[in-house]
Amino acid sequence: MSKYDIIVLGSGPGGYVTAIRASQLGFKTAVVEKESLGGVCLNWGCIPTKALLKSAQVFEYLKHAEDYGLKVKDAEHDFDAVVKRSRGVADGMSNGVKFLMKKNKIDVIEGYGKVKPGKKVEVDGKDYSADHIIIATGARSRELPSLPQDGKKVIGYRQAMTLDKQPKKMIVVGSGAIGVEFAYFYNAMGTEVTIVEYMPKIVPVEDDEVSKQLERSFKKSGIKIMTSAEVTSVDTSGDGVKATVKTKKGEEVLEADLVLSAVGIKSNIENIGLEDVGIAVDRDKILVNDYYQTNIPGYYAIGDVTPGQALAHVASAEGILCVEKIAGMHVEALDYGNIPGCTYCAPEVASVGLTEAQAKEQGYDIKVGKFPFSASGKASAGGNKDGFVKVIFDAKYGEWLGCHMIGAGVTDMIAEAVLGRKLETTGHEVLKAVHPHPTMSEAVMEAVADAYDEVIHL
């Protein structure tokens, strides 16, 4: 039997990062993967979707070339070529992970892995042992009873990335990050898109003002939006799909070529041996302590299978923290209140910390500042004036409680707020940190200035 210090089950952004950090710390490490290195994120999620979205963005620029004083005649898109480019980007990233495994002397065990009692992992009938076993098996598209996925007319995100032909009409059920990103992509490509959202607003976890702005921008782009609405049944017997949607006004039947179900994710915790080992699970999540130890010594879990936010960067951070704790390093528990969320539609959405409503609910006396990109010189020059930066501070101590952005490139800007909050920066310190001009990032400083009644450009 092969013996390791650490075996990681799953090679997504949680698993492969964990394995690399373990190897750096001197542990003999192996990673088990049943499909492709990099997991869903690199192969079917974060990375290839961004490639699709970039193609859509470039196509939109071409369609609006005259706004920039340029003439482009009859701009067309090749849907197959767009999909092919996305797959090429994903393949390149997966090959990059293979290189990192070799570079860090990590054994890659290909096959379906299950944890076993006695600190063992079984992969396709062969046993491997380790002092520490870290479960990082991720998640998949969740299915609703009223919306069973057949992979053809009712699809999940995976099929949405590699369709043989572009649909003329599409219904997107769910308006979280996955739903709105695909809604934007297909709409930009020319598909007639309808979003059906159960909650009263789209991107429900975001600040109310961000949700309203995204809804305005989407409607301006021709996307139909139905909130406080629920798909109760789908009929796939004909050429396309007929979806029955229940709203406050009654029932409505929508017709489309296909339905994309984007109603969240389901943890991959079945058939991996948890019951055999006795690892505790609650509400589809493996229970862990602050350092990702399960109730059974020697077994750990990170990423989407645990109760934290189901985000790639969270899984990576959890994995690093987990192995550093195993190595005896002094580590601090992850602050889940300072995790940024990013959505890559157009306009982009990025946020960290409390929304205005949450800050009020928690009893804070707050200062709120907002700066619209319509007042930004860089945004005007770039032709991207939709959106704003909104900041929330505790009025008493100046603590930066939350930051919410919607606009071009804001997913690259949110890190300023994450770092500022980590360093316990006050509003006045942000205000006195000179920001470069002209940039989109100036809007952060201007929003803070607005919160403290010192705004110049409004």
Secondary structure as UniProt FT lines:
FT   STRAND          2..9
FT   TURN            13..14
FT   HELIX           15..24
FT   TURN            25..26
FT   STRAND          29..33
FT   TURN            37..38
FT   HELIX           39..44
FT   HELIX           46..63
FT   HELIX           65..68
FT   HELIX           79..103
FT   TURN            104..105
FT   STRAND          107..110
FT   STRAND          113..116
FT   TURN            117..119
FT   STRAND          120..123
FT   TURN            124..125
FT   STRAND          126..135
FT   STRAND          139..141
FT   TURN            145..146
FT   STRAND          154..155
FT   HELIX           157..160
FT   STRAND          169..173
FT   HELIX           177..189
FT   STRAND          192..196
FT   TURN            204..205
FT   HELIX           208..220
FT   TURN            221..222
FT   STRAND          224..226
FT   STRAND          230..235
FT   STRAND          241..247
FT   TURN            248..249
FT   STRAND          250..256
FT   STRAND          258..261
FT   STRAND          265..267
FT   TURN            270..271
FT   HELIX           274..277
FT   STRAND          281..282
FT   TURN            283..284
FT   STRAND          285..286
FT   TURN            290..291
FT   TURN            297..298
FT   STRAND          299..301
FT   HELIX           303..305
FT   HELIX           312..326
FT   TURN            327..328
FT   HELIX           336..338
FT   STRAND          341..343
FT   STRAND          348..353
FT   HELIX           356..361
FT   TURN            362..363
FT   STRAND          366..372
FT   HELIX           373..375
FT   HELIX           377..382
FT   STRAND          388..394
FT   TURN            395..397
FT   STRAND          399..407
FT   TURN            408..409
FT   HELIX           410..412
FT   TURN            413..414
FT   HELIX           415..422
FT   TURN            423..424
FT   HELIX           427..432
FT   TURN            440..441
FT   HELIX           442..451
FT   TURN            452..453
//
